């Protein structure tokens, strides 16, 4: 609503809600709208009605199953077959709808890059074109809190800038997206995946740029976000990253090793608590190599 320059009073005048208080409770996530009210809100705000939220506009579950197949193929690195399924999907959905058009364009450009058909610069330019279908970036601010797909595209843009050796521009983009989430009135539990994508990769880029103090603060925010959104299963990764930051720091060797020992032990026991056997093996091996090869955990 803010991004479109619509006042709360206009929503009331349109008959969507009968008071600003009622609308505010919806906008801040304190209550959910009824299906009827949700559809009225979407219509007034100009959003397309969709079966699968923030993903595709369709009533065909075959399309949603195909979308999952494409995702699975991509995650396995089978880009050739994923590309074939993308072309199959073009015949099943209405690509005049902005969300559908964005999905097809973004998936296609990422797969083309992975297959070596386009350069990193072309990946950036075409990803930006896909983003602009639903989202706007300008010098002053970001358009609004991005959806998960828009967040993924923004993440791809920042990663592309890093590959193009424009690290500071990538860091600045991450910073702006993160600030956009922080300024939102929505509770963090409504966008944990989006925020996780940004904070995790933002921290890594800061670390690569040797801006360790900033990376440390971002990492702490990610850990707090995991706790606030009941995603404590990711804490072991945050803690192990803290250990990594201390390992790269320029503090005295004795102090460095003390902190490495503390956080690596925390990471080991957290991964054990959440039954992450593979992570446990990694932490154990690293601890024995860097700290104490005779360690006894229990």
WOWO-V259772 format. One record per residue. N is the residue number from 1. RES is the residue in three letters. OMEGA is omega as a letter, one per 40 degrees, with the letter a starting at -180 (999 if undefined). D_LAST is the distance of its C-alpha to the last C-alpha in Angstrom with 2 decimals. Layout:
n=N res=RES omega=OMEGA d_last=D_LAST
n=N res=RES omega=OMEGA d_last=D_LAST
//
This chain:
n=1 res=UNK omega=i d_last=54.53
n=2 res=UNK omega=a d_last=54.25
n=3 res=UNK omega=a d_last=54.13
n=4 res=UNK omega=i d_last=57.36
n=5 res=UNK omega=a d_last=59.03
n=6 res=UNK omega=i d_last=59.53
n=7 res=UNK omega=i d_last=59.77
n=8 res=UNK omega=a d_last=58.34
n=9 res=UNK omega=i d_last=61.92
n=10 res=UNK omega=i d_last=62.96
n=11 res=UNK omega=i d_last=60.42
n=12 res=UNK omega=a d_last=61.88
n=13 res=UNK omega=i d_last=65.43
n=14 res=UNK omega=i d_last=64.60
n=15 res=UNK omega=i d_last=63.64
n=16 res=UNK omega=i d_last=59.99
n=17 res=UNK omega=a d_last=58.93
n=18 res=UNK omega=i d_last=61.11
n=19 res=UNK omega=i d_last=59.42
n=20 res=UNK omega=a d_last=57.39
n=21 res=UNK omega=i d_last=54.87
n=22 res=UNK omega=i d_last=54.20
n=23 res=UNK omega=a d_last=53.87
n=24 res=UNK omega=i d_last=51.54
n=25 res=UNK omega=i d_last=49.14
n=26 res=UNK omega=a d_last=49.01
n=27 res=UNK omega=i d_last=48.66
n=28 res=UNK omega=i d_last=45.73
n=29 res=UNK omega=a d_last=43.87
n=30 res=UNK omega=i d_last=44.33
n=31 res=UNK omega=a d_last=46.00
n=32 res=UNK omega=i d_last=46.74
n=33 res=UNK omega=i d_last=50.31
n=34 res=UNK omega=i d_last=52.01
n=35 res=UNK omega=a d_last=52.75
n=36 res=UNK omega=i d_last=56.36
n=37 res=UNK omega=i d_last=55.50
n=38 res=UNK omega=i d_last=53.00
n=39 res=UNK omega=i d_last=55.72
n=40 res=UNK omega=i d_last=58.19
n=41 res=UNK omega=a d_last=55.80
n=42 res=UNK omega=a d_last=55.24
n=43 res=UNK omega=a d_last=58.99
n=44 res=UNK omega=a d_last=59.85
n=45 res=UNK omega=i d_last=57.26
n=46 res=UNK omega=i d_last=58.42
n=47 res=UNK omega=i d_last=55.25
n=48 res=UNK omega=i d_last=55.60
n=49 res=UNK omega=a d_last=54.65
n=50 res=UNK omega=i d_last=51.77
n=51 res=UNK omega=a d_last=50.03
n=52 res=UNK omega=a d_last=46.71
n=53 res=UNK omega=i d_last=45.96
n=54 res=UNK omega=a d_last=46.09
n=55 res=UNK omega=a d_last=46.14
n=56 res=UNK omega=i d_last=49.29
n=57 res=UNK omega=a d_last=52.51
n=58 res=UNK omega=i d_last=53.06
n=59 res=UNK omega=a d_last=53.63
n=60 res=UNK omega=a d_last=52.85
n=61 res=UNK omega=i d_last=49.46
n=62 res=UNK omega=i d_last=50.13
n=63 res=UNK omega=a d_last=49.86
n=64 res=UNK omega=i d_last=46.49
n=65 res=UNK omega=i d_last=45.24
n=66 res=UNK omega=i d_last=46.69
n=67 res=UNK omega=i d_last=44.96
n=68 res=UNK omega=i d_last=41.58
n=69 res=UNK omega=i d_last=42.59
n=70 res=UNK omega=i d_last=43.49
n=71 res=UNK omega=i d_last=40.16
n=72 res=UNK omega=i d_last=38.31
n=73 res=UNK omega=a d_last=40.53
n=74 res=UNK omega=a d_last=40.06
n=75 res=UNK omega=i d_last=36.25
n=76 res=UNK omega=a d_last=36.46
n=77 res=UNK omega=i d_last=38.85
n=78 res=UNK omega=a d_last=41.81
n=79 res=UNK omega=a d_last=44.20
n=80 res=UNK omega=a d_last=47.36
n=81 res=UNK omega=i d_last=46.96
n=82 res=UNK omega=i d_last=45.72
n=83 res=UNK omega=i d_last=48.96
n=84 res=UNK omega=a d_last=51.01
n=85 res=UNK omega=i d_last=49.50
n=86 res=UNK omega=i d_last=50.25
n=87 res=UNK omega=i d_last=53.88
n=88 res=UNK omega=a d_last=53.79
n=89 res=UNK omega=a d_last=52.64
n=90 res=UNK omega=a d_last=55.62
n=91 res=UNK omega=a d_last=57.92
n=92 res=UNK omega=a d_last=56.00
n=93 res=UNK omega=i d_last=55.69
n=94 res=UNK omega=a d_last=58.13
n=95 res=UNK omega=i d_last=57.38
n=96 res=UNK omega=i d_last=59.84
n=97 res=UNK omega=a d_last=57.14
n=98 res=UNK omega=a d_last=55.30
n=99 res=UNK omega=i d_last=51.75
n=100 res=UNK omega=i d_last=52.60
n=101 res=UNK omega=i d_last=54.29
n=102 res=UNK omega=i d_last=51.35
n=103 res=UNK omega=a d_last=48.86
n=104 res=UNK omega=a d_last=51.04
n=105 res=UNK omega=a d_last=51.79
n=106 res=UNK omega=i d_last=48.25
n=107 res=UNK omega=a d_last=46.72
n=108 res=UNK omega=a d_last=49.61
n=109 res=UNK omega=i d_last=49.34
n=110 res=UNK omega=i d_last=45.59
n=111 res=UNK omega=i d_last=46.11
n=112 res=UNK omega=i d_last=49.11
n=113 res=UNK omega=a d_last=47.11
n=114 res=UNK omega=i d_last=44.33
n=115 res=UNK omega=i d_last=47.13
n=116 res=UNK omega=a d_last=48.67
n=117 res=UNK omega=i d_last=51.82
n=118 res=UNK omega=a d_last=51.73
n=119 res=UNK omega=i d_last=50.67
n=120 res=UNK omega=i d_last=48.11
n=121 res=UNK omega=i d_last=51.03
n=122 res=UNK omega=i d_last=52.43
n=123 res=UNK omega=i d_last=49.04
n=124 res=UNK omega=a d_last=49.09
n=125 res=UNK omega=a d_last=52.70
n=126 res=UNK omega=i d_last=52.48
n=127 res=UNK omega=i d_last=49.23
n=128 res=UNK omega=i d_last=51.00
n=129 res=UNK omega=i d_last=53.95
n=130 res=UNK omega=a d_last=51.75
n=131 res=UNK omega=a d_last=50.16
n=132 res=UNK omega=i d_last=53.62
n=133 res=UNK omega=a d_last=54.54
n=134 res=UNK omega=a d_last=52.62
n=135 res=UNK omega=a d_last=51.35
n=136 res=UNK omega=i d_last=53.00
n=137 res=UNK omega=i d_last=51.79
n=138 res=UNK omega=a d_last=54.12
n=139 res=UNK omega=a d_last=53.99
n=140 res=UNK omega=a d_last=53.75
n=141 res=UNK omega=i d_last=51.08
n=142 res=UNK omega=a d_last=49.44
n=143 res=UNK omega=a d_last=51.22
n=144 res=UNK omega=i d_last=48.71
n=145 res=UNK omega=a d_last=45.09
n=146 res=UNK omega=i d_last=44.64
n=147 res=UNK omega=a d_last=43.67
n=148 res=UNK omega=i d_last=40.67
n=149 res=UNK omega=i d_last=42.98
n=150 res=UNK omega=i d_last=44.74
n=151 res=UNK omega=i d_last=41.41
n=152 res=UNK omega=i d_last=40.54
n=153 res=UNK omega=i d_last=43.95
n=154 res=UNK omega=i d_last=43.57
n=155 res=UNK omega=i d_last=40.24
n=156 res=UNK omega=i d_last=42.09
n=157 res=UNK omega=i d_last=44.82
n=158 res=UNK omega=i d_last=42.45
n=159 res=UNK omega=i d_last=40.74
n=160 res=UNK omega=i d_last=44.25
n=161 res=UNK omega=i d_last=45.22
n=162 res=UNK omega=i d_last=42.27
n=163 res=UNK omega=i d_last=43.41
n=164 res=UNK omega=i d_last=46.91
n=165 res=UNK omega=i d_last=45.68
n=166 res=UNK omega=a d_last=46.51
n=167 res=UNK omega=a d_last=43.09
n=168 res=UNK omega=i d_last=44.44
n=169 res=UNK omega=i d_last=46.24
n=170 res=UNK omega=i d_last=43.10
n=171 res=UNK omega=a d_last=41.16
n=172 res=UNK omega=i d_last=44.09
n=173 res=UNK omega=i d_last=44.15
n=174 res=UNK omega=a d_last=40.48
n=175 res=UNK omega=a d_last=41.13
n=176 res=UNK omega=i d_last=44.13
n=177 res=UNK omega=i d_last=42.44
n=178 res=UNK omega=i d_last=39.51
n=179 res=UNK omega=i d_last=42.09
n=180 res=UNK omega=i d_last=43.94
n=181 res=UNK omega=a d_last=40.96
n=182 res=UNK omega=a d_last=40.44
n=183 res=UNK omega=a d_last=44.11
n=184 res=UNK omega=i d_last=44.07
n=185 res=UNK omega=i d_last=44.56
n=186 res=UNK omega=i d_last=42.48
n=187 res=UNK omega=a d_last=39.05
n=188 res=UNK omega=a d_last=36.22
n=189 res=UNK omega=i d_last=35.01
n=190 res=UNK omega=i d_last=38.16
n=191 res=UNK omega=a d_last=37.34
n=192 res=UNK omega=a d_last=33.55
n=193 res=UNK omega=a d_last=33.86
n=194 res=UNK omega=a d_last=36.78
n=195 res=UNK omega=i d_last=35.20
n=196 res=UNK omega=i d_last=31.96
n=197 res=UNK omega=a d_last=34.11
n=198 res=UNK omega=a d_last=35.85
n=199 res=UNK omega=a d_last=33.15
n=200 res=UNK omega=a d_last=30.78
n=201 res=UNK omega=i d_last=33.59
n=202 res=UNK omega=i d_last=35.21
n=203 res=UNK omega=a d_last=32.10
n=204 res=UNK omega=a d_last=31.94
n=205 res=UNK omega=i d_last=35.65
n=206 res=UNK omega=i d_last=35.38
n=207 res=UNK omega=i d_last=32.61
n=208 res=UNK omega=i d_last=34.82
n=209 res=UNK omega=a d_last=37.68
n=210 res=UNK omega=i d_last=35.66
n=211 res=UNK omega=a d_last=36.02
n=212 res=UNK omega=a d_last=32.45
n=213 res=UNK omega=i d_last=33.09
n=214 res=UNK omega=i d_last=34.66
n=215 res=UNK omega=i d_last=31.90
n=216 res=UNK omega=a d_last=29.35
n=217 res=UNK omega=i d_last=31.43
n=218 res=UNK omega=a d_last=31.88
n=219 res=UNK omega=i d_last=28.17
n=220 res=UNK omega=i d_last=27.53
n=221 res=UNK omega=i d_last=30.30
n=222 res=UNK omega=i d_last=28.75
n=223 res=UNK omega=i d_last=25.44
n=224 res=UNK omega=i d_last=27.59
n=225 res=UNK omega=i d_last=29.62
n=226 res=UNK omega=a d_last=26.66
n=227 res=UNK omega=a d_last=25.89
n=228 res=UNK omega=a d_last=29.60
n=229 res=UNK omega=i d_last=30.11
n=230 res=UNK omega=i d_last=27.12
n=231 res=UNK omega=a d_last=25.65
n=232 res=UNK omega=i d_last=22.16
n=233 res=UNK omega=i d_last=20.95
n=234 res=UNK omega=a d_last=22.32
n=235 res=UNK omega=a d_last=20.48
n=236 res=UNK omega=i d_last=17.82
n=237 res=UNK omega=i d_last=20.91
n=238 res=UNK omega=a d_last=22.49
n=239 res=UNK omega=i d_last=19.57
n=240 res=UNK omega=i d_last=19.29
n=241 res=UNK omega=i d_last=23.08
n=242 res=UNK omega=i d_last=22.86
n=243 res=UNK omega=a d_last=20.78
n=244 res=UNK omega=i d_last=23.55
n=245 res=UNK omega=i d_last=26.24
n=246 res=UNK omega=a d_last=24.90
n=247 res=UNK omega=a d_last=24.73
n=248 res=UNK omega=a d_last=28.40
n=249 res=UNK omega=a d_last=29.51
n=250 res=UNK omega=i d_last=31.77
n=251 res=UNK omega=a d_last=29.98
n=252 res=UNK omega=a d_last=29.29
n=253 res=UNK omega=a d_last=26.81
n=254 res=UNK omega=i d_last=24.64
n=255 res=UNK omega=i d_last=24.61
n=256 res=UNK omega=a d_last=24.05
n=257 res=UNK omega=i d_last=20.96
n=258 res=UNK omega=i d_last=19.57
n=259 res=UNK omega=i d_last=20.09
n=260 res=UNK omega=i d_last=18.86
n=261 res=UNK omega=a d_last=15.48
n=262 res=UNK omega=a d_last=15.35
n=263 res=UNK omega=i d_last=16.58
n=264 res=UNK omega=i d_last=14.75
n=265 res=UNK omega=i d_last=11.33
n=266 res=UNK omega=a d_last=13.08
n=267 res=UNK omega=a d_last=14.42
n=268 res=UNK omega=a d_last=11.25
n=269 res=UNK omega=i d_last=9.87
n=270 res=UNK omega=i d_last=13.52
n=271 res=UNK omega=i d_last=14.14
n=272 res=UNK omega=a d_last=11.30
n=273 res=UNK omega=a d_last=12.96
n=274 res=UNK omega=i d_last=16.27
n=275 res=UNK omega=i d_last=15.42
n=276 res=UNK omega=a d_last=16.50
n=277 res=UNK omega=a d_last=15.26
n=278 res=UNK omega=i d_last=17.72
n=279 res=UNK omega=i d_last=16.76
n=280 res=UNK omega=a d_last=13.09
n=281 res=UNK omega=i d_last=14.52
n=282 res=UNK omega=a d_last=16.82
n=283 res=UNK omega=i d_last=14.46
n=284 res=UNK omega=a d_last=12.23
n=285 res=UNK omega=a d_last=15.59
n=286 res=UNK omega=i d_last=17.07
n=287 res=UNK omega=a d_last=14.41
n=288 res=UNK omega=a d_last=14.74
n=289 res=UNK omega=a d_last=18.47
n=290 res=UNK omega=a d_last=19.06
n=291 res=UNK omega=a d_last=16.53
n=292 res=UNK omega=a d_last=14.54
n=293 res=UNK omega=i d_last=14.72
n=294 res=UNK omega=a d_last=12.39
n=295 res=UNK omega=i d_last=9.34
n=296 res=UNK omega=a d_last=5.83
n=297 res=UNK omega=a d_last=3.78
n=298 res=UNK omega=999 d_last=0.00
//
